[in-house]
Amino acid sequence: MTAVDSDLHDRIEQLAQIQSEVLGTGVTREVYTPAYSEATELVAGWMRELDLQTRIDAVGNLYGRWQGEQPELPLVLTGSHFDTTLDAGRFDGVLGVLGAIDALRRLKAEGFRPRRSIEIVGFAGEEPRFGAGCIGSRAMVGALSRDDLDRMRDRRGVSVAEAMRGVGLDPDRLGDALLNAEDIHMLVELHIEQGAVLEADGLPIGVVEHIAAPHDFRVTLTGEPRHAGSTPMAMRRDALAGAAEIVLAVERLSRDSLSGTTVGTVGILNLTPGAVNVIPGEVTMDIDIRDSDLAARAQVTDALLETVAEVSQRRGLALNVTTTTLDVPAACDPRIVAAVRAAAVELELPSRGIVSGAYHDSMVLGAIVPIGMIFVPSVAGLSHHPDEYTAPEDLEHGVAVLAGTLKRLAA
């Protein structure tokens, strides 16, 4: 193992010890918690060891800049996130931040001097603690309003604004996080694949060409919570039975998508009153439909919403549908794709083009700046799971390709 991978692996393990709560054998480090603030300071310290100029913006995005020889030029941005979902793995997002630090360390050791400044960013809140993800990057592109910070709440009912105040951030300064697109030349993000394509093909590098985007919505079905023993089947308005039909419709319609690449998931389902002898009176379900093909995603979503309306009417259930996320798929910039391929070829690392089924902060930034992504394999395709793993040699390959890509973009 080289010095670069050993150092990166050790730092990933060190960061994994910082958790906002322990829910299992994985890592839980939610944004806007004391643990997340501790992690931010740790990562900022590693940036400062490289003499990077660090700052934290109004929504908690962490930046570390390597000043280029022509700082007036639009800079190259790289990074990812280091918050996690619940009981998650060590590598998702973290690799893109800590790997970027190691890539700059490598370039500095080689004596490379960038013409353009290179800035590492640790995006705040990529994981959907508050129902929608990418809080930090959405603030950067102006896709969040001050009202959103009060409206969006976590599983305990805490709003984004309340959570921000709890760690010393001022939600009223949201606009200060806005990014000037003219200041950014390109963004490239290193990430684990979170799927099994690279492992199945025996390839160390994925060159991302498109990023799929989600259309998420919350469906609430309201029936009548009657006694389970004394209410005949024909007289029931069972909200859970209606929800069960919808869950199966999500699966069926996604499988039958025109693109063949649409995926649909019911990831959250809550019912009341939740007693074994009471018919469920209300069910709230969060549904995620995503694809890199916008037309195919729209076809599935439209058909599903028609099914939801039909099921609720037929079963006598009141219906409420609210969109929680509506993002646009992003295409990676051909110049960045070419730079990643060239870096991999120079290192004699075979690669392939790939589509990201997971969304990333890069997808959000893609609305205003050119973006690209580099994938490395995930063992068994596991992610958002305690057993998420990427081998040290694959971490090293990713860092090396990122370094080569940054050299090309910043030279």
LINSULMO-V320234 format. One record per backbone hydrogen bond with DSSP energy under -1.0 kcal/mol. CO is the residue of the C=O (numbers start at 1). NH is the residue of the N-H. Records with the same first field share a line. If there is no record, write none. Layout:
CO = NH + NH
//
This chain:
2 = 6
3 = 7
4 = 8
5 = 9
6 = 10
7 = 11
8 = 12
9 = 13
10 = 14
11 = 15
12 = 16
15 = 18
27 = 88
28 = 20 + 21
29 = 84
33 = 37
34 = 38
35 = 39
36 = 40
37 = 41
38 = 42
39 = 43
40 = 44
41 = 45
42 = 46
43 = 47
44 = 48
45 = 49
47 = 50 + 52
48 = 51
53 = 65
55 = 63
57 = 60
61 = 57
62 = 122
63 = 55
64 = 120
65 = 53
66 = 118
70 = 73
75 = 185
76 = 119
77 = 188
78 = 121
80 = 123
88 = 27
91 = 95
92 = 94
94 = 98
95 = 99
97 = 101
98 = 102
99 = 103
100 = 104
101 = 105
102 = 106
103 = 107
104 = 108
105 = 109
106 = 110
107 = 112
108 = 111
114 = 69
115 = 70
117 = 76
118 = 66
119 = 78
120 = 64
121 = 80
122 = 62
124 = 136
125 = 135
127 = 129
128 = 131
134 = 138
135 = 139
136 = 140
137 = 141
138 = 143
140 = 179
145 = 149
147 = 151
148 = 152
149 = 161
152 = 160
154 = 157
158 = 154
159 = 163
160 = 164
161 = 165
162 = 166
164 = 167 + 169
165 = 168
170 = 173
171 = 174
173 = 176
174 = 177
175 = 178
180 = 183
181 = 184
183 = 75
186 = 77
187 = 372
189 = 374
191 = 376
196 = 200
197 = 201
198 = 203
205 = 352
206 = 375
207 = 354
209 = 332
210 = 356
211 = 330
213 = 291
214 = 327
215 = 289
216 = 324 + 325
217 = 287
218 = 322
219 = 285
220 = 320
221 = 283
222 = 318
224 = 226
226 = 279
232 = 235
233 = 236
237 = 224
238 = 242
239 = 243
240 = 244
241 = 245
242 = 246
243 = 247
244 = 248
245 = 249
246 = 250
247 = 251
248 = 252
249 = 253
250 = 254
251 = 255
252 = 256
254 = 257
263 = 290
265 = 288
268 = 286
270 = 284
272 = 281 + 282
275 = 278
277 = 228
280 = 239
281 = 223
282 = 272
283 = 221
284 = 270
285 = 219
286 = 267 + 268
287 = 217
288 = 265
289 = 215
290 = 263
291 = 213
293 = 297
294 = 298
295 = 299
296 = 300
297 = 301
298 = 302
299 = 303
300 = 304
301 = 305
302 = 306
303 = 307
304 = 308
305 = 309
306 = 310
307 = 311
308 = 312
309 = 313
310 = 314
311 = 315
312 = 317
318 = 222
320 = 220
322 = 218
325 = 216
330 = 211
333 = 337
334 = 338
335 = 339
336 = 340
337 = 341
338 = 342
339 = 343
340 = 344
341 = 345
342 = 346
343 = 347
344 = 349
345 = 348
352 = 207
354 = 209
356 = 212
360 = 364
361 = 365
362 = 366
364 = 367
365 = 368 + 369
370 = 187
371 = 333
372 = 189
373 = 208
374 = 191
375 = 206
376 = 193
378 = 381
379 = 382
385 = 388
389 = 379
391 = 395
392 = 396
393 = 397
394 = 398
395 = 399
396 = 400
397 = 401
398 = 402
399 = 403
400 = 404
401 = 405
402 = 406
403 = 407
404 = 408
405 = 409
406 = 410
407 = 411
410 = 115 + 116
//
